Amino acid sequence: MKLLTLIAATLPFLGSPAFAQTSQPQPTAITAFVSVNLLPMDSDRIVRDQTVLVENGKIVAIGSAVPIPDKARVIDGHGAFLSPGLADMHVHSDTTGDMLVYLANGVTTVLNMGEASNGFMAEVRPEINRGKIAGPHVYAGFLVDGTPQYGHFVVATPGQARAIVGLAKTNGYEFIKVYNNLSPASFQALIEEGRRQQIAVIGHGVTRVGLERQLDAGQVLVAHAEEFFYTTFAHPDKKKPAASEQMNSAPDPAEIPAAIAFIKRNKAFITADIITYATIAQQWGKPEVVERYLHMPEIRYVTPARRIRWREDDYAERKGSLNARLEFLQRFIKEMAQADVPLVTGTDAPAIPGLAPGFSLHDDMRALEQAGLSRYQVLSAATRTPGELIRRSVPNAEPFGTIKVGNRADLILSAKNPLDDLATLRTPLGVMANGNWHAEPELHALLDQVATKYDRAFKP
């Protein structure tokens, strides 16, 4: 099939509501989860044999003897485990197909980190967030940079930076995402205007500012833990090694406490994205790895257009190795967790070759556990702490991330206790998102729907 034909076949999936919809039926007003073991995620505990009552998408009652209204839909957990839905706080998905895949993986919240299509933002996202079509609740950041080097939206002056904050807010974005090449003056203008208009700044390390100054100024989230390599641990007063040496070297672990100190001083959030850096390191200079990604089982749920972009990415052409830096990153994230730095999970899927929507979040959780975090710490980064980030940053946002009366009913039902085995969340018995309950057979059907449509795009 010719390239243009293949891309054309993908167009129905690029933010158009026609793909998933199959508009959802109106959700049952009241749902009762009975005989469930509860992981409220307010602390490291299990509450056995509970009933959770949900009305119009919100948790209205929790207890062992909650009266169940006659008109309620009853979901008998039979001793299964009910925990908050998962959050991927760094995605680049703006297709309805991706939203179905996230949902089928128990992901009930995503933060789009930039350059979502206007069709997705203006048409699809509102429908998902209202529960009219299936998917996780979507928050979004408007991405700005200071030069066109990376192909992003550019602001060249403080005046342009201030104007873009208002434009982003008018168009429904919750965040401004800053990128590497902003000028210090434009960065400061984004911070000040964001504070005035109540739209928080998140994102990368800005090379000419540095993360310590960024967080001191008010940036609330660092979008990758590895950003500290570029603006914190790489000191400008040190002799810079050759590029190949730099890739094979890691910072001195003795520098970690100082970084943690300024993070905690500002109560900033850090994206614990081990799987992102590990996946880049795995394919760095190895074209055969990217080819392997294009044949992994999860590839069926990656858009055809994205598969083309994966093959065209240039990580496989790089020289050197990132392995030493990956080991340092694992240590850095573990030490941040031990110091109670608020970590959130995020994957950069599907922008990085090898990271499929939804599936990659489970891989990140596994990687965090392998790095030495407790399962409760990992699950907190995927549930409670994202809720805290949104509560602190987005005015009047619905609370989520814990199972508590008044919270949005983002829920995942699993056969086993996730605090014993996080892998149980890969195969949910059901997921509730945006007021809609999706039982296991429906989740499988959503994945099949996506795979079937994408398979057709590859047929001659």
Salt bridges, closest charged atoms under 4 A:
ASP42 OD2 - ARG45 NH2 2.81
ASP76 OD2 - HIS78 NE2 3.73
GLU115 OE2 - HIS152 ND1 2.76
GLU127 OE2 - ARG130 NH2 2.47
GLU174 OE1 - ARG125 NH1 2.95
GLU192 OE1 - ARG162 NH2 3.90
GLU193 OE2 - ARG196 NH2 2.73
GLU212 OE2 - ARG265 NH2 3.08
ASP216 OD1 - ARG265 NH2 2.86
GLU226 OE2 - HIS224 ND1 3.26
GLU227 OE2 - HIS204 ND1 3.41
GLU255 OE1 - HIS235 NE2 2.78
GLU255 OE2 - LYS238 NZ 3.62
ASP273 OD2 - HIS224 ND1 2.93
GLU291 OE2 - HIS295 ND1 3.99
GLU291 OE2 - ARG311 NH2 2.83
ASP314 OD1 - ARG318 NH2 3.11
GLU335 OE2 - ARG331 NE 2.95
ASP348 OD1 - HIS90 NE2 3.04
ASP348 OD1 - HIS92 NE2 3.10
ASP348 OD2 - HIS224 NE2 3.91
ASP363 OD1 - ARG366 NH2 3.57
ASP363 OD1 - ARG426 NH2 2.76
GLU369 OE2 - ARG375 NH1 2.72
GLU388 OE2 - ARG384 NH1 3.04
GLU398 OE1 - ARG408 NH1 3.94
ASP410 OD2 - ARG408 NH2 2.98
GLU440 OE2 - HIS444 NE2 3.61
GLU442 OE2 - HIS438 ND1 2.85
ASP455 OD2 - ARG300 NH2 2.97
